Amino acid sequence: MITLLLGGAASGKSVVAERLAARLPQPVTYVATGEAIDADMAARIEAHRTRRPAGWRTVEAGAALVEAVRDLNSGETVLIDALGTWVAATPGFDADGAALAAALAGRLGHTVVVSDEVGLGVHPATEVGRRFRDALGAVNQQVAEVAGDVLLVVAGRAMRLAAVEQA
């Protein structure tokens, strides 16, 4: 079972994902994609580490997310946080969303995936911002296709999103 949580910056999506993962079969493996590229990011990563239960294992996947997911196929619960930092870490934002979706769909255990919803913000003013938005939007859609549940998180509250079947 794959659950995708989408939300804006500081929407509470990571906290909601952690609460959800804590209720799923244990143990939990937390797959981190962010890297401490500056003091602000280092502080955010530390805040996430501090919140996690001590018994959760952490895998620092960075840009190698697809490989990390393939290696975690034993049936344990996995929490991936987050797809935006994964896309940002790939050269040219050329993240292989199809390969990620296939790796997620092939897992035996529960998987909770966190990502930024990029379609609700302002139109990026730069070409690189537009490329990132488009790349992450495509990855989000590919993961949503294989997810059993897609939740939109706003102000720490989650709403279930319904799929629209094709005619």
N, C-alpha and C positions, 0 to 999 in steps of 0.2 A: 504494500500500500504506500503510495506516494502522496504527500500533502505538500502543496506549494503555497507559501505565504508571501503575498505581495503587499507592499506599502511604500509610502514616501519616506524620506529621510526623517529620522527621529519619530517614527509613527508607533514604535513599540513592537515591531514585527519580530525582532530577535527575542524579546522577553516572552512574547506569546509562543514562539516556536520552542523555546526552552521549557515552558510549562507543559506544552503538548508532549514533547519528547519525554519528559519526566513521568508522564502517565502511560507511556507505551512500554512494551517489554524491555527489561534491562538485560544486559548492560547497554549504555549509549556511547557511541563514538561520535565526537564532535569534529567535523571536518571544517577547518578554517581556510579561507582563501585569501584573506587580507594579509598584507605585510606592513610592518611599521616603517613607512617611508618618511615620516616626520613625527614630531612630538605629539601632534593632535591624534594621528592614527595610532601611535603607540599607547596613548591614554585610552582610546576607545577599545583597543584590543585588550588591555589590562582590565578594563571594566567588564568586558565579556568573560574573561578568565575568572575574575573574582566571583561573578554571579553563578558560574557553573558548579554543580555538585562535584565534590572531590573525587567521587568514584567514576566520573566520566573520563574516558580516554580521549586525547586530542591528537588529531592528525593535521599537520600543517601542509596542506596540499598546494597552496599557491596556484600557479597556472596549470599544474598537473592534476586538475580535478577529475578528469575522465579516468585517468589511470588509478587514482585513489579510490574512486567509486567501484571500479572493477575489482580492486583488491579487497574491498569490504563486502564480499558477497556471502558471508557466513550466516546471515540471518539476524545479526544484531541490529538494534535500532541505530540509525545514522541521522545526525542533524548537520546539514550543510549550510554554512553561513559565510558568504552570500555569493550569489551569482554575479552581482555587479562588480565586485572586486576581482572575480575570476575573469570576466570579460575585459576589464581594465588592464589586467596583467598579461593578456595575450597580445602578441605583436599585431598591430593594426586592428585590434578589436576583433580578430578573426577567430572567435571561439567556435568550436565545433558543437553547436547545440544539438544536432542530430545524434552525434556520438554520445553526448551526455544523456540525452533522452533514452537512447538504447541501453546504456549502462544502468541507468536508474530503473528502467522497466525490467531489466534482467536480474535485479537484486531480489533476494529471498525475504529480507526483513523490511520493517517499516523504515521509510525515509521521509524526513521533514526537510524541505528546501526553502531557504529564505532568499528573496530577491527584491530589489527596488522596482517599484512600478514607475516607469519613466514616462508614461503617457499622460500623466496628470499635471505635470509641471509646465513651466513656461517653455516656449520654443527656444532651443539653445541658440545663442548668438554666434557661435563659431562653428566652422565646418567640422572640427574634431568633436565638438559636443553633439552635433547632429549624427555623426557616424556612431558614436558611443550609444546614443539613445536608440538608434535604429538596430544596432547589433544586440543590445540587451533586450530590446522589445522582441526581436525575433527569437532569441534564446528563451525568454519567458513563455512565448507562445508554444515553442517546441516542448518544453517541460510540462506546460499545462495540458498538452495533448495526451501525455502518458500518466498524468496525475489523477488519482481517484477523487481528490478534493483540492479545490483552489479557494483560498481565503484571502480577502482583502482586509488589511489591518489599518485602522484609522484610530488614532488616539488610544492605542492599546486595546481596542475592541475589534473583534474579527467578524466579518460577514462572509457567508458562503456564497460563492459565485456559481451560477448555473451554466452548464455548457449548452450551447445551441447546436442542435444536430443539423447536419447538412441535409438538404432536400434530395 
